[in-house]
Amino acid sequence: MIKTFYKPLGLLFGALDGVVAGAVFKRLWALLGHGGEASQATDEDRSWTEVLTAAALQGAVFALVKAAVDRSGALDTSRLTGTWPD
């Protein structure tokens, strides 16, 4: 029963955390003084350092936001149902 309840919410939260993580990353990238779009691996005019820094920061932000959203969803589900979702 819990999995049936939690699965659709997990999909919704998965989409939401991608949007939130993208916004957080863009804000951090701008705060670091790199305004505009983050460096892509195929940007010819960007250095290795800038490209790899952007990738590492983006990965860290996405992982952090995903973990926070997943943990919050599991905690809320546990509070509502009395059972921790698997």
A tleap script that builds the chain and sets N, CA, C and O, in Angstrom:
source leaprc.protein.ff14SB
mol = sequence {
  NMET ILE LYS THR PHE TYR LYS PRO LEU GLY
  LEU LEU PHE GLY ALA LEU ASP GLY VAL VAL
  ALA GLY ALA VAL PHE LYS ARG LEU TRP ALA
  LEU LEU GLY HIE GLY GLY GLU ALA SER GLN
  ALA THR ASP GLU ASP ARG SER TRP THR GLU
  VAL LEU THR ALA ALA ALA LEU GLN GLY ALA
  VAL PHE ALA LEU VAL LYS ALA ALA VAL ASP
  ARG SER GLY ALA LEU ASP THR SER ARG LEU
  THR GLY THR TRP PRO CASP
}
set mol.1.N position { 0.820 -1.201 0.000 }
set mol.1.CA position { 0.000 0.000 0.000 }
set mol.1.C position { 0.863 1.265 0.000 }
set mol.1.O position { 0.584 2.217 -0.728 }
set mol.2.N position { 1.903 1.262 0.817 }
set mol.2.CA position { 2.755 2.444 0.910 }
set mol.2.C position { 3.457 2.702 -0.424 }
set mol.2.O position { 3.558 3.850 -0.856 }
set mol.3.N position { 3.938 1.652 -1.074 }
set mol.3.CA position { 4.621 1.820 -2.355 }
set mol.3.C position { 3.681 2.404 -3.397 }
set mol.3.O position { 4.100 3.222 -4.215 }
set mol.4.N position { 2.434 2.002 -3.382 }
set mol.4.CA position { 1.442 2.513 -4.322 }
set mol.4.C position { 1.230 4.007 -4.104 }
set mol.4.O position { 1.057 4.759 -5.062 }
set mol.5.N position { 1.244 4.428 -2.861 }
set mol.5.CA position { 1.070 5.831 -2.504 }
set mol.5.C position { 2.332 6.642 -2.807 }
set mol.5.O position { 2.258 7.762 -3.312 }
set mol.6.N position { 3.466 6.068 -2.495 }
set mol.6.CA position { 4.732 6.794 -2.566 }
set mol.6.C position { 5.277 6.918 -3.994 }
set mol.6.O position { 5.906 7.923 -4.325 }
set mol.7.N position { 5.047 5.920 -4.834 }
set mol.7.CA position { 5.622 5.887 -6.186 }
set mol.7.C position { 5.221 7.107 -7.038 }
set mol.7.O position { 6.106 7.753 -7.600 }
set mol.8.N position { 3.937 7.445 -7.155 }
set mol.8.CA position { 3.584 8.621 -7.964 }
set mol.8.C position { 4.139 9.916 -7.386 }
set mol.8.O position { 4.535 10.818 -8.125 }
set mol.9.N position { 4.166 10.001 -6.061 }
set mol.9.CA position { 4.739 11.192 -5.450 }
set mol.9.C position { 6.233 11.273 -5.717 }
set mol.9.O position { 6.769 12.361 -5.927 }
set mol.10.N position { 6.910 10.129 -5.711 }
set mol.10.CA position { 8.332 10.095 -6.012 }
set mol.10.C position { 8.625 10.591 -7.417 }
set mol.10.O position { 9.612 11.295 -7.636 }
set mol.11.N position { 7.783 10.233 -8.362 }
set mol.11.CA position { 7.952 10.708 -9.742 }
set mol.11.C position { 7.743 12.219 -9.833 }
set mol.11.O position { 8.488 12.919 -10.520 }
set mol.12.N position { 6.735 12.705 -9.140 }
set mol.12.CA position { 6.466 14.138 -9.124 }
set mol.12.C position { 7.618 14.895 -8.478 }
set mol.12.O position { 8.076 15.910 -9.004 }
set mol.13.N position { 8.084 14.399 -7.339 }
set mol.13.CA position { 9.197 15.047 -6.656 }
set mol.13.C position { 10.484 14.958 -7.471 }
set mol.13.O position { 11.321 15.860 -7.408 }
set mol.14.N position { 10.649 13.886 -8.232 }
set mol.14.CA position { 11.813 13.753 -9.096 }
set mol.14.C position { 11.866 14.842 -10.149 }
set mol.14.O position { 12.931 15.386 -10.438 }
set mol.15.N position { 10.729 15.154 -10.715 }
set mol.15.CA position { 10.661 16.240 -11.697 }
set mol.15.C position { 10.893 17.585 -11.020 }
set mol.15.O position { 11.581 18.454 -11.556 }
set mol.16.N position { 10.317 17.742 -9.848 }
set mol.16.CA position { 10.461 18.990 -9.107 }
set mol.16.C position { 11.905 19.221 -8.688 }
set mol.16.O position { 12.407 20.340 -8.789 }
set mol.17.N position { 12.585 18.170 -8.216 }
set mol.17.CA position { 13.952 18.388 -7.754 }
set mol.17.C position { 14.896 18.747 -8.899 }
set mol.17.O position { 15.884 19.448 -8.682 }
set mol.18.N position { 14.608 18.278 -10.111 }
set mol.18.CA position { 15.413 18.677 -11.262 }
set mol.18.C position { 15.273 20.158 -11.571 }
set mol.18.O position { 16.253 20.826 -11.899 }
set mol.19.N position { 14.067 20.663 -11.467 }
set mol.19.CA position { 13.808 22.084 -11.715 }
set mol.19.C position { 14.479 22.938 -10.636 }
set mol.19.O position { 15.130 23.938 -10.939 }
set mol.20.N position { 14.313 22.534 -9.385 }
set mol.20.CA position { 14.909 23.282 -8.274 }
set mol.20.C position { 16.432 23.250 -8.366 }
set mol.20.O position { 17.082 24.282 -8.201 }
set mol.21.N position { 17.001 22.087 -8.624 }
set mol.21.CA position { 18.454 21.963 -8.716 }
set mol.21.C position { 19.010 22.823 -9.852 }
set mol.21.O position { 20.057 23.452 -9.702 }
set mol.22.N position { 18.313 22.847 -10.979 }
set mol.22.CA position { 18.751 23.680 -12.098 }
set mol.22.C position { 18.779 25.158 -11.732 }
set mol.22.O position { 19.712 25.877 -12.090 }
set mol.23.N position { 17.755 25.605 -11.020 }
set mol.23.CA position { 17.684 27.002 -10.604 }
set mol.23.C position { 18.777 27.326 -9.586 }
set mol.23.O position { 19.409 28.379 -9.667 }
set mol.24.N position { 18.998 26.429 -8.635 }
set mol.24.CA position { 20.042 26.637 -7.630 }
set mol.24.C position { 21.411 26.696 -8.299 }
set mol.24.O position { 22.224 27.565 -7.984 }
set mol.25.N position { 21.664 25.776 -9.219 }
set mol.25.CA position { 22.952 25.758 -9.910 }
set mol.25.C position { 23.171 27.050 -10.693 }
set mol.25.O position { 24.256 27.628 -10.623 }
set mol.26.N position { 22.178 27.511 -11.427 }
set mol.26.CA position { 22.324 28.743 -12.205 }
set mol.26.C position { 22.643 29.926 -11.296 }
set mol.26.O position { 23.466 30.778 -11.630 }
set mol.27.N position { 21.985 29.963 -10.153 }
set mol.27.CA position { 22.221 31.045 -9.186 }
set mol.27.C position { 23.649 30.971 -8.645 }
set mol.27.O position { 24.337 31.990 -8.579 }
set mol.28.N position { 24.097 29.783 -8.258 }
set mol.28.CA position { 25.463 29.619 -7.761 }
set mol.28.C position { 26.493 29.980 -8.825 }
set mol.28.O position { 27.491 30.640 -8.534 }
set mol.29.N position { 26.252 29.550 -10.042 }
set mol.29.CA position { 27.171 29.829 -11.139 }
set mol.29.C position { 27.295 31.336 -11.347 }
set mol.29.O position { 28.393 31.843 -11.573 }
set mol.30.N position { 26.186 32.047 -11.272 }
set mol.30.CA position { 26.204 33.505 -11.413 }
set mol.30.C position { 26.921 34.153 -10.219 }
set mol.30.O position { 27.682 35.104 -10.398 }
set mol.31.N position { 26.683 33.650 -9.016 }
set mol.31.CA position { 27.344 34.193 -7.832 }
set mol.31.C position { 28.861 34.005 -7.877 }
set mol.31.O position { 29.609 34.807 -7.317 }
set mol.32.N position { 29.305 32.956 -8.540 }
set mol.32.CA position { 30.736 32.713 -8.683 }
set mol.32.C position { 31.369 33.595 -9.758 }
set mol.32.O position { 32.565 33.499 -10.033 }
set mol.33.N position { 30.545 34.458 -10.361 }
set mol.33.CA position { 31.054 35.405 -11.334 }
set mol.33.C position { 31.122 34.898 -12.751 }
set mol.33.O position { 31.829 35.467 -13.582 }
set mol.34.N position { 30.397 33.833 -13.042 }
set mol.34.CA position { 30.423 33.259 -14.384 }
set mol.34.C position { 29.174 33.593 -15.174 }
set mol.34.O position { 28.943 32.975 -16.214 }
set mol.35.N position { 28.360 34.533 -14.739 }
set mol.35.CA position { 27.117 34.908 -15.383 }
set mol.35.C position { 26.759 34.147 -16.647 }
set mol.35.O position { 27.633 33.588 -17.310 }
set mol.36.N position { 25.532 34.125 -16.968 }
set mol.36.CA position { 25.075 33.422 -18.164 }
set mol.36.C position { 25.030 31.917 -17.961 }
set mol.36.O position { 24.931 31.425 -16.837 }
set mol.37.N position { 25.104 31.209 -19.058 }
set mol.37.CA position { 25.016 29.754 -19.035 }
set mol.37.C position { 26.323 29.129 -18.557 }
set mol.37.O position { 27.405 29.680 -18.760 }
set mol.38.N position { 26.200 27.985 -17.929 }
set mol.38.CA position { 27.379 27.251 -17.478 }
set mol.38.C position { 28.135 26.686 -18.671 }
set mol.38.O position { 27.572 26.464 -19.743 }
set mol.39.N position { 29.398 26.466 -18.460 }
set mol.39.CA position { 30.246 25.907 -19.511 }
set mol.39.C position { 29.817 24.489 -19.843 }
set mol.39.O position { 29.536 23.688 -18.952 }
set mol.40.N position { 29.769 24.191 -21.123 }
set mol.40.CA position { 29.483 22.842 -21.599 }
set mol.40.C position { 30.795 22.190 -22.009 }
set mol.40.O position { 31.757 22.881 -22.345 }
set mol.41.N position { 30.835 20.893 -21.984 }
set mol.41.CA position { 32.058 20.168 -22.324 }
set mol.41.C position { 32.531 20.454 -23.750 }
set mol.41.O position { 33.724 20.351 -24.038 }
set mol.42.N position { 31.628 20.803 -24.621 }
set mol.42.CA position { 31.986 21.045 -26.023 }
set mol.42.C position { 32.201 22.520 -26.356 }
set mol.42.O position { 32.383 22.866 -27.523 }
set mol.43.N position { 32.182 23.397 -25.344 }
set mol.43.CA position { 32.444 24.823 -25.585 }
set mol.43.C position { 33.920 25.013 -25.931 }
set mol.43.O position { 34.790 24.832 -25.079 }
set mol.44.N position { 34.191 25.372 -27.157 }
set mol.44.CA position { 35.562 25.486 -27.638 }
set mol.44.C position { 36.348 26.586 -26.926 }
set mol.44.O position { 37.554 26.459 -26.714 }
set mol.45.N position { 35.662 27.658 -26.562 }
set mol.45.CA position { 36.353 28.802 -25.969 }
set mol.45.C position { 36.453 28.742 -24.437 }
set mol.45.O position { 36.865 29.720 -23.814 }
set mol.46.N position { 36.090 27.628 -23.834 }
set mol.46.CA position { 36.179 27.469 -22.373 }
set mol.46.C position { 37.371 26.590 -22.014 }
set mol.46.O position { 37.730 25.673 -22.753 }
set mol.47.N position { 37.978 26.886 -20.867 }
set mol.47.CA position { 39.132 26.096 -20.426 }
set mol.47.C position { 38.673 24.788 -19.784 }
set mol.47.O position { 37.515 24.639 -19.394 }
set mol.48.N position { 39.603 23.856 -19.686 }
set mol.48.CA position { 39.318 22.585 -19.004 }
set mol.48.C position { 38.868 22.857 -17.574 }
set mol.48.O position { 37.924 22.236 -17.085 }
set mol.49.N position { 39.538 23.776 -16.913 }
set mol.49.CA position { 39.212 24.080 -15.515 }
set mol.49.C position { 37.775 24.569 -15.380 }
set mol.49.O position { 37.044 24.125 -14.495 }
set mol.50.N position { 37.377 25.471 -16.250 }
set mol.50.CA position { 36.022 26.015 -16.168 }
set mol.50.C position { 34.973 24.942 -16.470 }
set mol.50.O position { 33.956 24.855 -15.782 }
set mol.51.N position { 35.219 24.139 -17.482 }
set mol.51.CA position { 34.271 23.083 -17.854 }
set mol.51.C position { 34.130 22.053 -16.735 }
set mol.51.O position { 33.016 21.664 -16.384 }
set mol.52.N position { 35.254 21.612 -16.178 }
set mol.52.CA position { 35.200 20.593 -15.119 }
set mol.52.C position { 34.649 21.155 -13.810 }
set mol.52.O position { 33.971 20.443 -13.069 }
set mol.53.N position { 34.931 22.412 -13.522 }
set mol.53.CA position { 34.363 23.048 -12.334 }
set mol.53.C position { 32.844 23.138 -12.453 }
set mol.53.O position { 32.125 22.854 -11.495 }
set mol.54.N position { 32.365 23.531 -13.618 }
set mol.54.CA position { 30.914 23.612 -13.838 }
set mol.54.C position { 30.265 22.242 -13.676 }
set mol.54.O position { 29.213 22.118 -13.048 }
set mol.55.N position { 30.891 21.220 -14.239 }
set mol.55.CA position { 30.327 19.868 -14.150 }
set mol.55.C position { 30.303 19.361 -12.709 }
set mol.55.O position { 29.319 18.764 -12.274 }
set mol.56.N position { 31.383 19.599 -11.973 }
set mol.56.CA position { 31.455 19.145 -10.581 }
set mol.56.C position { 30.428 19.870 -9.712 }
set mol.56.O position { 29.754 19.248 -8.890 }
set mol.57.N position { 30.315 21.176 -9.894 }
set mol.57.CA position { 29.349 21.945 -9.113 }
set mol.57.C position { 27.922 21.531 -9.446 }
set mol.57.O position { 27.086 21.382 -8.554 }
set mol.58.N position { 27.653 21.348 -10.721 }
set mol.58.CA position { 26.313 20.943 -11.134 }
set mol.58.C position { 25.958 19.572 -10.562 }
set mol.58.O position { 24.844 19.376 -10.076 }
set mol.59.N position { 26.879 18.635 -10.614 }
set mol.59.CA position { 26.633 17.307 -10.056 }
set mol.59.C position { 26.389 17.350 -8.558 }
set mol.59.O position { 25.498 16.670 -8.047 }
set mol.60.N position { 27.178 18.148 -7.856 }
set mol.60.CA position { 27.017 18.263 -6.403 }
set mol.60.C position { 25.670 18.879 -6.046 }
set mol.60.O position { 24.990 18.409 -5.133 }
set mol.61.N position { 25.287 19.922 -6.760 }
set mol.61.CA position { 23.999 20.582 -6.480 }
set mol.61.C position { 22.841 19.624 -6.758 }
set mol.61.O position { 21.918 19.524 -5.949 }
set mol.62.N position { 22.877 18.926 -7.880 }
set mol.62.CA position { 21.796 18.001 -8.214 }
set mol.62.C position { 21.692 16.872 -7.187 }
set mol.62.O position { 20.591 16.493 -6.789 }
set mol.63.N position { 22.832 16.337 -6.760 }
set mol.63.CA position { 22.820 15.262 -5.763 }
set mol.63.C position { 22.286 15.760 -4.427 }
set mol.63.O position { 21.509 15.067 -3.771 }
set mol.64.N position { 22.692 16.946 -4.026 }
set mol.64.CA position { 22.232 17.518 -2.758 }
set mol.64.C position { 20.729 17.763 -2.766 }
set mol.64.O position { 20.031 17.388 -1.824 }
set mol.65.N position { 20.233 18.386 -3.821 }
set mol.65.CA position { 18.796 18.672 -3.909 }
set mol.65.C position { 17.998 17.374 -3.989 }
set mol.65.O position { 16.959 17.255 -3.340 }
set mol.66.N position { 18.457 16.407 -4.765 }
set mol.66.CA position { 17.753 15.123 -4.878 }
set mol.66.C position { 17.675 14.429 -3.520 }
set mol.66.O position { 16.618 13.928 -3.136 }
set mol.67.N position { 18.782 14.402 -2.800 }
set mol.67.CA position { 18.790 13.768 -1.482 }
set mol.67.C position { 17.853 14.485 -0.518 }
set mol.67.O position { 17.140 13.833 0.245 }
set mol.68.N position { 17.842 15.799 -0.540 }
set mol.68.CA position { 16.972 16.569 0.352 }
set mol.68.C position { 15.497 16.331 0.030 }
set mol.68.O position { 14.683 16.155 0.937 }
set mol.69.N position { 15.155 16.324 -1.252 }
set mol.69.CA position { 13.764 16.112 -1.654 }
set mol.69.C position { 13.331 14.672 -1.354 }
set mol.69.O position { 12.235 14.451 -0.839 }
set mol.70.N position { 14.183 13.695 -1.672 }
set mol.70.CA position { 13.848 12.289 -1.395 }
set mol.70.C position { 13.675 12.047 0.102 }
set mol.70.O position { 12.730 11.382 0.527 }
set mol.71.N position { 14.590 12.588 0.889 }
set mol.71.CA position { 14.518 12.389 2.340 }
set mol.71.C position { 13.265 13.048 2.907 }
set mol.71.O position { 12.581 12.471 3.753 }
set mol.72.N position { 12.972 14.240 2.445 }
set mol.72.CA position { 11.782 14.949 2.910 }
set mol.72.C position { 10.507 14.189 2.537 }
set mol.72.O position { 9.583 14.086 3.344 }
set mol.73.N position { 10.461 13.662 1.317 }
set mol.73.CA position { 9.294 12.883 0.888 }
set mol.73.C position { 9.123 11.619 1.706 }
set mol.73.O position { 8.002 11.260 2.067 }
set mol.74.N position { 10.224 10.937 2.003 }
set mol.74.CA position { 10.153 9.721 2.817 }
set mol.74.C position { 9.706 10.049 4.238 }
set mol.74.O position { 8.905 9.323 4.826 }
set mol.75.N position { 10.220 11.128 4.778 }
set mol.75.CA position { 9.835 11.533 6.133 }
set mol.75.C position { 8.356 11.911 6.200 }
set mol.75.O position { 7.653 11.521 7.132 }
set mol.76.N position { 7.895 12.660 5.224 }
set mol.76.CA position { 6.476 13.036 5.188 }
set mol.76.C position { 5.581 11.809 5.017 }
set mol.76.O position { 4.529 11.713 5.650 }
set mol.77.N position { 5.990 10.887 4.175 }
set mol.77.CA position { 5.227 9.654 3.993 }
set mol.77.C position { 5.167 8.871 5.300 }
set mol.77.O position { 4.120 8.339 5.669 }
set mol.78.N position { 6.280 8.808 5.982 }
set mol.78.CA position { 6.334 8.103 7.270 }
set mol.78.C position { 5.408 8.753 8.296 }
set mol.78.O position { 4.730 8.062 9.056 }
set mol.79.N position { 5.386 10.062 8.312 }
set mol.79.CA position { 4.512 10.778 9.245 }
set mol.79.C position { 3.038 10.532 8.936 }
set mol.79.O position { 2.219 10.378 9.842 }
set mol.80.N position { 2.709 10.496 7.636 }
set mol.80.CA position { 1.314 10.277 7.245 }
set mol.80.C position { 0.833 8.849 7.434 }
set mol.80.O position { -0.314 8.614 7.813 }
set mol.81.N position { 1.724 7.896 7.167 }
set mol.81.CA position { 1.307 6.493 7.161 }
set mol.81.C position { 1.808 5.690 8.338 }
set mol.81.O position { 1.267 4.626 8.638 }
set mol.82.N position { 2.842 6.186 9.016 }
set mol.82.CA position { 3.428 5.435 10.111 }
set mol.82.C position { 4.429 4.401 9.662 }
set mol.82.O position { 4.955 3.655 10.488 }
set mol.83.N position { 4.711 4.334 8.359 }
set mol.83.CA position { 5.638 3.343 7.802 }
set mol.83.C position { 6.638 4.066 6.900 }
set mol.83.O position { 6.269 4.917 6.091 }
set mol.84.N position { 7.907 3.707 7.061 }
set mol.84.CA position { 8.949 4.291 6.208 }
set mol.84.C position { 8.904 3.624 4.834 }
set mol.84.O position { 8.921 2.396 4.751 }
set mol.85.N position { 8.846 4.411 3.751 }
set mol.85.CA position { 8.791 3.814 2.408 }
set mol.85.C position { 10.132 3.185 2.036 }
set mol.85.O position { 11.188 3.669 2.443 }
set mol.86.N position { 10.081 2.111 1.264 }
set mol.86.CA position { 11.303 1.440 0.806 }
set mol.86.C position { 11.670 1.876 -0.572 }
set mol.86.O position { 12.672 1.415 -1.119 }
savepdb mol mol.pdb
quit
